[in-house]
Amino acid sequence: MSPTKNKLNKKSKMPFNINRKSILGVLSLVYQEIIDSFLTKTKIKKPKELEVLELVKKKAIKNNPNSILKIIDDYAYKSTFLMNIGDQKGEILDKAIKDSRATNILELGVYLGYSTIRILSNMMDNSKLTSIEANEKFAQIAKEHIEISGLSKNHILKIGKSSDLIPSLEEQYDFVFIDHWKDLYLKDLQLLEEFGLLKQGAWVFADNVVLFNLEDYLDYVRSSPDFKSEFIPTMREYSKSHPDGVEISKYKL
Ligand SMILES: C[S@@+](CC[C@H](N)C(=O)[O-])C[C@H]1O[C@@H](n2cnc3c(N)ncnc32)[C@H](O)[C@@H]1O
């Protein structure tokens, strides 16, 4: 897929209809989460994340990352929503990783390792990825998925909260993928800047900027003289009707 790129004004006010439509997108997710959590609590089914791991263990082809991504995408389309970047926006991420030719990549928010596997599949052989995930259970599932994919060689998974771990990072990054809790995007970007962790020319790729209406983050990257920012409109993961978008901001170009 070749995404349509739209340069937006520096000011981040989203058109009203996009905000309104994104509310439906968020509500549909909340509804699916409530149903799933009820079924899990009443022991009618296992947590969806464990169901996915079981399917991957049973059906994935070892050392074949695409077979794992397909199993996860099929589950999210046919069973229950999963908060991965998904196949459509995933292709935008794949292209950004390739185009950036990044050698040292940081990922905030791993969940089941879906985006991690996409990044590892598309980065150059000599590149390295460090991922941060706060939830230990999700991190363990991601680790198993990444091992099955055969891509764990150039990957470091750190378990803990981004705000605790970012100050302890010692290298500079030339690509940061931000996809953890939405109220932390701006804080953590500023933390990365404060600790001098962004290389000159670094790409910062932020997911879900429309779905969750991340105006404070967008205002910041679009008005800061240190970033050149570009918006790519798309649909929410696993949806054909709920608008979303990603923001790619380049640091001190
Ligand atoms: C949207 S999911 C990540 C999806 C993943 N990037 C993908 O596309 O496959 C968000 C993840 O961020 C994690 N998270 C939330 N707050 C965090 C924090 N402060 N530090 C690290 N991880 C966090 C959550 O536990 C969750 O697994």
The ligand as a MOL file (V3000), in Angstrom:
LIG
                    3D

  0  0  0     0  0            999 V3000
M  V30 BEGIN CTAB
M  V30 COUNTS 27 29 0 0 0
M  V30 BEGIN ATOM
M  V30 1 C -1.3140 -0.1450 22.0110 0
M  V30 2 S -0.4250 -1.3110 22.9410 0 CHG=1
M  V30 3 C 1.0430 -1.5260 21.9990 0
M  V30 4 C 0.8040 -2.2090 20.6970 0
M  V30 5 C 2.0650 -2.5590 19.9430 0
M  V30 6 N 2.8870 -1.3910 19.7300 0
M  V30 7 C 1.7090 -3.1540 18.6030 0
M  V30 8 O 1.3930 -2.3900 17.6790 0
M  V30 9 O 1.7300 -4.3840 18.4940 0 CHG=-1
M  V30 10 C 0.1130 -0.3630 24.3020 0
M  V30 11 C 1.0410 -1.0840 25.2350 0
M  V30 12 O 1.7260 -0.1020 26.0220 0
M  V30 13 C 1.9350 -0.6240 27.2960 0
M  V30 14 N 2.1880 0.5140 28.1880 0
M  V30 15 C 1.3050 1.3810 28.6990 0
M  V30 16 N 1.9130 2.3250 29.4240 0
M  V30 17 C 3.2390 2.0430 29.3720 0
M  V30 18 C 4.3850 2.6480 29.9230 0
M  V30 19 N 4.3080 3.7280 30.6760 0
M  V30 20 N 5.5740 2.1070 29.6510 0
M  V30 21 C 5.6770 1.0030 28.8670 0
M  V30 22 N 4.6130 0.3810 28.3280 0
M  V30 23 C 3.4110 0.8860 28.5730 0
M  V30 24 C 0.6620 -1.3880 27.6050 0
M  V30 25 O 0.8560 -2.3460 28.6280 0
M  V30 26 C 0.3520 -2.0000 26.2470 0
M  V30 27 O 0.8880 -3.2870 26.1620 0
M  V30 END ATOM
M  V30 BEGIN BOND
M  V30 1 1 1 2
M  V30 2 1 2 3
M  V30 3 1 2 10
M  V30 4 1 3 4
M  V30 5 1 4 5
M  V30 6 1 5 6
M  V30 7 1 5 7
M  V30 8 2 7 8
M  V30 9 1 7 9
M  V30 10 1 10 11
M  V30 11 1 11 12
M  V30 12 1 11 26
M  V30 13 1 12 13
M  V30 14 1 13 14
M  V30 15 1 13 24
M  V30 16 1 14 15
M  V30 17 1 14 23
M  V30 18 2 15 16
M  V30 19 1 16 17
M  V30 20 1 17 18
M  V30 21 2 17 23
M  V30 22 1 18 19
M  V30 23 2 18 20
M  V30 24 1 20 21
M  V30 25 2 21 22
M  V30 26 1 22 23
M  V30 27 1 24 25
M  V30 28 1 24 26
M  V30 29 1 26 27
M  V30 END BOND
M  V30 END CTAB
M  END
